[in-house]
């Protein structure tokens, strides 16, 4: 683990930075690859924002973001938690349409005045569905 010498950020903003043997930002032992002086933290894997068991970015203001291989992605909750308390859902960097749980009946999902037909369910929260002839991604929210 070498201290990052090729980071384009000013050292006045960073307290700690680690890279892999290729010079890419990389987290070791689930420790953040970059710790900013304002206490924000970032986790990386081979140069991409990545963390398996928690957010890949934790801002000092409460903002948190989950990414895997650089893509916003989370199956067990929202992938972005904004500091004002609102949330955004993503699956492989795709932002799904949010629907209330009561709008899902069997393999049909009410989307506005239309009905989408479920193709498959991912982890019981995300659904791939057909709305007319268009494939859409839907997330079930309470």
N, C-alpha and C positions, 0 to 999 in steps of 0.2 A: 504494500500500500504506500503509494507516494503522494505527497501533497501535490495538489493540482497546480501545475505551472503553466498549462495552456488554456486556462479558463479566461474567457474574454471579459469576465466581470472584474470590476475593480476590487483589489484586496481590501479596500476600506469597507466593503459590504460583507465580506466572507470571513468567518472565523475558522472554518475547517472545510477541506475539500479532498476527496480521494478519487483515484483513477485506477483502472486495471492496467495490465502490461501494455495495452495498445494506446494508452493515454485517454481512454474514454471514461467519463464519470461512471463510477461503479460503487455500489454499496456492498459492504462485507459484514457478515454476521448480523443482518437486519439493522445495521447502524446506518444513519443517513450519510449519503455521499457528499452532500453540501449542507453545512450549517451556516446560516447567515447571522450576522451580528445582531439583527433584530429578533433572533430566536426562531425564525422560520426554518423548516427543514425539508430537504428533497432526497428521495431515494431513487437510485438508478440501477439499471442492469445493462452493461455494455453500451452506455451512451444514451439509453432511452429511459424515460420515467417509468419506473416499474417497482411494484411491491406486491407480494403475495398476500400478506396478512394484515393489511392496514393501508391507510392512505399513502400515496407516493409523494404527496406534498402536504405539509401542515403549515399554514400561515400563522403568524403571530396574532392576527386579528380573528382567528377562529375558522378561516376558510380552509377546507380540506378537499383534496381531489384524489380519487383512486384511478390509477392507470396501470395497465399491464402491456409491456412491449411498446410503450409510447402512446397507446390508445386508451381513451377514457373507457373504463370497463369495470363493472361490479355486478355480481349476481345477487348478493344478499342485502342490498340497500342502494340508495342513490350513489352515483359515482362522483357527484359534486355536492358538497354541503357548503352553502354560501354563509357568510358571516351574519346575514340578516335572518337566518333560520330557514330560508327556502332551500329546496333541493332540486337537482337535475339528475335524471336517469340516463345511463348510456350502456350499450352492449356493443363491444368491439368498435367504439367511437361513433356508433350510430345512435342518435337521439330518438327514442321511440315516442309514439303518441301515448299520452297518459289517459287511462280510463278508470272510472270508479269500479270497485269490485262488483257492485250491484248491476253493472252494465254487461256482465259476462254471464251468459246462460248456456250451459252445455258447451257446444263447439261454436257458438255464435257470440259475437261481441257487438253491442250497439255503439256505433260511432256517429254521433250527430243524428241525422235522420236515416242513416244507412246501416246495413248489417254486414259485418266482416265475418268470414268463415275461417276458423282456426285451422292452420296447417299442422303446426306443432307447438308444443309448450316447452319452454326452456326454464328449468329450475322452478317451475310453479309460479313464476312472477312475470316472465317475458313470454310473449306469444308472437309467432309469425302467422300472419293471416292474409287472406285475400279480400280486398275491398274492390269489387268489380273485377277487373283483370290485373290489378296492381297489387304486388306483394308489399305489405307494410309490417312494421315492428310495433308492438303494443306492450305497454307495461301496466300491470294492475297496481293501483294505488288505493289506499283506504280513504 
